[in-house]
Amino acid sequence: MKKTFLLLPLSGLIALAGCDGTKKAETAAVPTDDDVILHAWTWSFDTIAANMKDIAEAGYAYVQTSPAQTCFVGDGGGLALFSKPGDEKMGKWYYYYQPTDWKIGNYILGNRDQFKAMMDSAAKYGVKVIVDVLPNHTAVDHTAVLPDLDAAAGGHDKLFHANGFNDIKDYNDRYECTTGMMGGLPDVNTENPGFQKYYMEYVNDLLSLGVRGFRYDTAKHIGLPSDPVDSAAVRNNFWDIATGREAVGGVSLAVPADSLFIYGEVLQDKNVKEKEYAEYMRVTASNYGHALREILAKGDTRADSLVSYRHTADPGRLVTWVESHDTYANQHESAGLTDEQIRMGWVFLASRAQGTPLFFSRPAGSTRDNYWGNNLAGARGNDEFRHPEVVAANRFRKAMHGQSETIAETADGAVAGVGRGRAGEALVNFSSETRSVEMPTALPDGEYTDAVHGSSFTVSDGTLKGTLAPLTSYILYAK
């Protein structure tokens, strides 16, 4: 059955909104980001090292680790991803998000020597490492904080904001959001010079081992210069310290910030200063991820817009994802989507010209009935990170360097295409039904064979024709 397509450019979406029939618009060439990140969620340092060759061959420029610092030891040191009282295997994945000191190594992921061995493996295969860091808070049980960290801050009481043990009630109140206690996690006085120096020594230790990026957890909970100042602080200068604009106690970021990939988990809400955070680092496009998941859940591109990144920052400053560890393991918002649905979202996302996509590695053995799979922290995730369609999208992104972008979608919302100049086309069938399509394309006339499945497509007089299997993607290159 022939389908009508609406072509949507990277810019000009407003002009096309509400149009009927076929529309075509070329986009100007835009700066492109060719890299993709693998979030090796809960993989141990040894596991990441053992899989570094596969990570590199799958086309990931970066691998992101879970938090590497000393952390709270809960449930008797059990290594389950999640457990309830009475379970045979005990543990919680989020204990490494509860710092007790800022030194490399913890009981979940491995020690400093194992971290160094992982870095040596990364260097061998040309993969850059991003480490998840979380200076915003300590463990829920703040008495578990170790003496060196307390001493660095000038005493245990000085480690925290004056407001740091009061629960946040209004996340859109910037004073509460940046100084209050989130989910029982006491809020660190990130403006304390002693803490800043101690934390930056940890950052520089990571850099000395070859780390080339950081993901700042709960970044929107650390104040900006324009935010209200806690009574225990003098000024909000943490981000100036963390990004190398200022030194503290003779310590500064050991390498230029522009040589690192630094981004913050700045989840979007009504009163989040997205643009100001983006002046310091890249930021997360959380609203766009939500839109993609709506489309995937319904198998229909009309459920939301595929084009707009829904962010005030420049698209080149965004980290994008289909799902994150929070949407999967914490809120379970995305956990009901199948691996096939997530894969379709990834192919679409990775084929786009801008943003830096992050692929979240789900637990090995996970299903829609069992989110935790083998329920073992430290183990490798499932094979989706190296699925042929995922790898093909990663390689397509790299091959399309500098090419402009045009997005097309069928009128019935089943199929979308990402055209990259006249050099290539990525096609995604979001629906659970086979679709035969005719769509406009900038590809030269000729016969095309998909890079993954070997399926055939034809282009004649600017029209691409072919058949797409359910929940399947296709990558075409110009000859």
Residue pairs with C-beta under 8 A, 6 or more apart in sequence:
1 435
1 436
2 436
2 437
2 438
3 410
3 411
3 412
3 414
3 415
3 435
3 436
3 437
3 438
3 439
4 21
4 22
4 410
4 411
5 22
5 408
5 409
5 410
5 411
5 417
5 437
5 439
5 440
6 16
6 19
6 21
6 22
6 23
6 408
6 409
6 411
7 16
7 22
7 23
7 24
7 25
7 406
7 407
7 408
7 440
8 16
8 23
8 25
8 306
8 307
8 406
8 407
8 408
8 409
9 16
9 25
9 26
9 27
9 307
9 405
9 406
9 407
10 27
10 30
10 307
10 353
10 354
10 404
10 405
10 406
10 407
11 27
11 28
12 25
13 305
13 307
13 308
16 23
16 25
22 440
24 406
24 440
25 406
26 404
26 406
26 442
27 404
27 405
27 406
28 404
29 402
29 403
29 404
29 421
30 353
30 354
30 404
30 405
31 316
31 354
32 353
32 354
32 400
32 401
32 402
32 403
33 316
33 353
33 354
33 355
33 356
34 61
34 397
34 398
34 400
34 401
35 61
35 62
35 356
36 59
36 60
36 61
36 62
36 350
36 356
36 357
36 358
36 359
36 394
36 397
37 60
37 61
37 62
37 63
37 64
37 130
37 319
37 356
37 357
37 358
37 359
38 55
38 58
38 60
38 62
38 63
38 64
38 358
38 359
38 361
38 385
39 64
39 324
39 325
39 358
39 359
39 360
39 361
40 47
40 48
40 51
40 55
40 63
40 64
40 65
40 66
40 361
40 380
40 381
41 66
41 325
41 329
41 360
41 361
41 362
41 381
42 66
42 81
42 93
42 108
42 109
42 363
42 377
42 378
42 379
42 381
43 51
43 65
43 66
43 109
43 361
43 378
43 379
43 380
43 381
44 108
44 109
44 110
44 114
44 377
44 378
44 379
45 65
45 68
45 109
45 110
45 114
45 115
45 117
45 118
46 110
46 114
46 117
46 118
46 378
47 378
47 379
47 380
48 55
48 63
48 65
48 118
48 121
49 114
49 117
49 118
49 120
49 121
49 122
50 121
50 380
51 380
52 63
52 118
52 121
52 122
52 124
52 125
52 127
53 125
54 386
55 63
55 125
55 127
55 385
56 125
56 126
56 127
57 386
57 391
58 385
58 386
58 390
58 391
58 394
59 391
59 394
59 395
59 397
59 398
60 127
60 359
60 385
60 394
61 127
61 128
62 127
62 128
62 129
62 130
62 212
62 213
62 261
63 122
63 127
63 128
63 129
63 130
64 129
64 130
64 131
64 132
64 213
64 215
64 358
65 109
65 118
65 129
65 130
65 131
65 132
66 96
66 108
66 109
66 132
67 96
67 97
67 99
67 106
67 109
67 131
67 132
67 133
67 134
67 217
68 104
68 105
68 106
68 109
68 115
68 131
68 132
68 206
69 96
69 99
69 101
69 102
69 103
69 104
69 105
69 106
69 133
69 202
70 99
70 100
70 101
70 102
70 103
70 105
70 106
70 146
71 95
71 96
71 97
71 98
71 99
71 100
71 106
71 107
71 108
71 139
72 95
72 98
72 99
72 100
72 139
72 140
72 141
72 144
73 95
73 107
73 144
74 91
74 92
74 95
74 98
75 83
75 90
75 91
75 92
75 95
76 90
77 91
77 107
78 89
78 90
78 91
79 89
79 91
79 108
79 376
79 377
79 378
80 87
80 89
80 90
80 91
80 92
80 372
80 375
80 376
80 377
81 91
81 92
81 93
81 329
81 363
81 372
81 375
81 376
81 377
82 91
82 92
82 93
82 329
82 372
82 375
83 89
83 90
83 91
83 92
83 375
89 375
89 376
91 377
93 329
93 377
94 330
95 108
96 106
96 108
96 109
97 134
97 217
98 137
98 138
98 139
98 140
98 141
98 185
99 134
99 135
99 137
99 138
99 139
100 138
100 139
100 144
100 145
100 146
100 149
101 145
101 146
101 148
101 149
102 149
102 198
102 199
102 201
102 202
103 112
103 148
103 202
103 205
104 111
104 112
104 115
104 202
104 205
104 206
104 209
105 111
105 112
105 114
105 115
108 377
108 378
109 115
109 377
109 378
110 118
110 378
115 209
116 209
118 129
119 129
119 209
119 210
119 211
122 128
122 129
122 210
123 210
128 212
128 213
128 261
129 210
129 211
129 212
129 213
130 211
130 212
130 213
130 214
130 215
130 261
131 206
131 211
131 213
131 214
131 215
132 214
132 215
132 217
133 203
133 214
133 215
133 216
133 217
134 216
134 217
134 218
135 188
135 190
135 195
135 199
135 216
135 222
135 238
135 242
136 182
136 185
136 187
136 188
136 190
136 217
136 218
136 219
136 221
136 222
137 181
137 182
137 185
137 186
137 187
137 188
137 218
137 221
138 144
138 145
138 159
138 160
138 185
138 186
138 188
139 145
139 185
140 184
140 185
140 186
142 156
142 159
142 160
142 186
145 156
145 159
148 198
149 159
149 195
149 198
150 156
150 159
152 194
152 195
152 197
152 198
153 159
153 189
153 192
153 194
153 195
153 198
154 192
154 194
158 189
158 192
158 194
158 232
159 188
159 189
159 192
159 195
160 186
160 187
160 188
160 189
160 232
161 179
161 180
161 187
161 188
161 189
161 230
161 232
161 233
162 179
162 230
162 231
162 232
163 175
163 176
163 179
163 180
163 187
163 230
163 231
164 179
164 180
164 181
164 186
164 187
164 188
164 189
164 230
165 181
165 186
165 187
166 176
166 180
166 181
167 180
167 181
168 176
168 177
168 180
168 181
168 182
169 176
169 180
170 176
170 177
171 177
171 269
172 269
172 270
172 271
173 271
174 223
174 227
174 228
174 271
174 273
175 227
175 228
175 230
177 220
177 221
178 220
178 221
178 222
178 223
178 224
178 227
178 228
178 230
178 236
179 187
179 223
179 228
179 230
180 187
181 187
182 218
182 221
187 221
188 195
189 195
189 230
189 232
189 233
190 196
190 222
190 223
190 238
191 223
191 229
191 230
191 232
191 233
191 234
191 235
191 236
191 237
191 238
192 232
192 233
193 248
193 249
194 249
196 238
196 241
196 248
196 249
197 248
197 249
197 250
197 251
200 241
200 242
200 248
200 251
200 252
200 253
201 251
203 214
203 242
203 253
203 254
204 251
204 253
204 254
206 214
207 253
207 254
207 255
208 254
212 259
212 260
212 261
213 260
213 261
213 262
213 263
214 260
214 261
214 262
214 263
215 263
215 264
215 265
216 222
216 242
216 262
216 263
216 264
216 265
216 281
217 265
218 265
219 264
219 265
219 266
219 277
219 281
219 283
220 264
220 265
220 266
220 267
220 269
220 272
220 277
222 238
222 239
223 229
223 230
223 236
223 238
224 236
224 239
224 273
224 276
224 277
225 235
225 236
225 237
225 239
225 240
226 236
226 273
226 276
227 236
227 273
229 235
229 236
237 246
239 277
239 280
239 281
240 246
240 280
241 247
241 248
241 252
242 253
242 262
242 280
243 253
243 257
243 262
243 280
243 281
244 252
244 253
244 256
244 257
245 257
246 252
261 282
261 356
262 280
262 281
262 282
263 281
263 282
263 283
263 284
263 319
263 356
264 277
264 280
264 281
264 282
264 283
264 284
265 284
266 272
266 274
266 277
266 283
266 284
266 286
267 284
267 286
268 274
268 285
268 286
268 287
268 310
268 311
274 283
274 311
274 312
274 313
275 312
275 313
277 283
277 313
278 312
278 313
278 314
278 317
282 317
282 318
282 319
282 356
283 311
283 313
283 317
283 318
283 319
284 318
284 319
284 321
284 324
285 309
285 310
285 311
285 318
285 319
285 320
285 321
285 355
286 324
287 310
287 311
288 308
288 309
288 310
288 311
288 318
288 320
289 320
289 321
289 322
289 323
289 324
289 327
290 333
291 304
291 305
291 306
291 310
292 304
292 306
292 322
292 345
292 348
292 349
293 322
293 323
293 327
293 333
293 334
293 337
293 345
294 303
294 304
295 301
295 303
295 304
295 306
295 345
295 430
296 322
296 337
296 341
296 342
296 344
296 345
296 430
297 303
297 336
297 337
297 341
299 413
299 414
299 430
299 431
299 432
300 412
300 413
300 414
300 430
300 431
301 409
301 410
301 413
301 414
301 415
301 416
301 430
302 413
303 413
306 348
306 407
306 409
306 416
307 407
309 315
309 318
309 320
309 354
309 355
311 318
315 354
315 355
316 354
316 355
318 354
318 355
318 356
319 355
319 356
319 357
319 358
320 349
320 352
320 355
320 356
320 357
320 358
321 349
321 357
321 358
321 359
321 360
322 334
322 342
322 345
322 346
322 349
322 359
322 360
323 333
323 334
323 337
323 342
323 360
324 334
324 358
324 360
325 360
327 333
327 334
327 335
328 334
328 335
328 360
328 362
328 371
329 335
329 371
332 371
334 342
335 368
335 371
336 368
338 368
338 471
339 362
339 382
339 384
340 471
341 471
342 362
342 384
343 384
343 387
343 389
343 390
343 471
343 473
344 428
344 429
344 430
344 471
344 472
344 473
346 357
346 359
346 390
346 393
347 389
347 390
347 392
347 393
347 426
347 428
347 473
347 475
348 416
348 418
348 426
348 428
348 473
349 355
349 357
350 357
350 390
350 393
350 394
350 396
350 397
351 393
351 396
351 397
351 400
351 418
351 420
351 426
351 475
352 405
352 407
352 418
353 400
353 403
353 404
353 405
353 420
354 405
357 397
359 385
359 390
361 380
361 381
361 382
361 384
361 385
362 373
362 381
362 382
362 384
363 371
363 372
363 373
363 374
363 375
363 376
363 379
363 381
363 382
364 373
364 374
364 379
364 380
364 381
364 382
365 373
365 374
365 382
366 372
366 373
366 382
367 373
373 382
384 390
388 452
389 452
389 472
389 473
392 451
392 452
392 473
392 475
393 426
393 473
393 475
395 451
395 475
396 420
396 424
396 426
396 451
396 475
396 477
399 423
399 424
399 477
400 420
400 421
400 423
400 424
403 420
403 421
403 423
403 424
404 420
404 421
405 418
405 419
405 420
406 418
406 419
406 442
407 416
407 417
407 418
407 419
408 416
408 417
408 419
408 439
408 440
408 441
409 415
409 416
409 417
410 416
410 435
410 437
410 439
413 430
414 429
414 430
414 431
414 433
414 435
415 427
415 428
415 429
415 430
415 431
415 435
415 437
415 439
415 468
416 427
416 428
416 430
417 425
417 426
417 427
417 428
417 439
417 441
417 464
418 425
418 426
418 428
419 425
419 441
419 442
419 443
420 426
421 442
422 442
422 443
422 444
422 478
423 477
423 478
424 443
424 475
424 476
424 477
424 478
425 441
425 443
425 464
425 475
425 476
426 473
426 474
426 475
426 476
427 466
427 468
427 473
427 474
427 475
427 476
428 473
428 474
429 435
429 468
429 469
429 470
429 471
429 472
429 473
430 471
431 470
431 471
432 470
432 471
433 470
434 467
434 468
434 469
434 470
435 467
435 468
436 465
436 466
436 467
436 468
437 464
437 465
437 466
437 467
437 468
438 463
438 464
438 465
439 463
439 464
440 462
440 463
440 464
441 459
441 462
441 463
441 464
442 462
443 459
443 464
443 476
443 478
444 459
444 478
444 479
445 459
445 460
445 461
446 458
446 459
446 479
447 456
447 457
447 458
448 456
448 457
448 458
448 459
448 476
448 477
448 479
449 455
449 456
449 457
450 456
450 457
450 474
450 475
450 476
451 474
451 475
451 476
451 477
452 473
452 474
452 475
453 469
453 472
453 474
455 466
455 467
455 474
456 466
457 464
457 465
457 466
457 474
457 476
458 464
458 465
458 466
459 465
464 476
466 474
468 474
